């Protein structure tokens, strides 16, 4: 059985940094806290600025299999790292099992991010459906909610 982080994540992938910025602004307007937001994207000047402006800190820079250099910030990264800290070895798609997503969901998120998409995740189950609605409304493609607590 896959290990599931105690916190649930709602995830969507925006086509680029400009679309992600609109979605992130909408999440703020809907009272989602900055601390609940995580971002993963290919390492470009635009995405690095987006992560820094949104999260208030310089992004972590990692090199992942099949994606190459990425920028990232937020609690999703820690959850994907797992107890062995092996995200850079297993890759993004495989690591998504750790937070309650199916392998095919992880492959979709990885593919879209690899094509220049910006993955945005919101941590927390109580408002997961609200987060999903905002992500969908503002262009977050393939938006999905990880496994509900107690469902696995």
Secondary structure, DSSP 8 states (H G I E B T S, - for coil): -----SS-EEEEEESSHHHHHHHHHHHHHTT--GGGEEEEEE--HHHHHHHHHHHSS--EEEEETTTEEEEEESHHHHHHHTTTT-HHHH-HHHHGGGGT--HHHHHHHHHHHHTT-EEEEEE-STTHHHHHHHHHHTT-EEEEE---TTT-
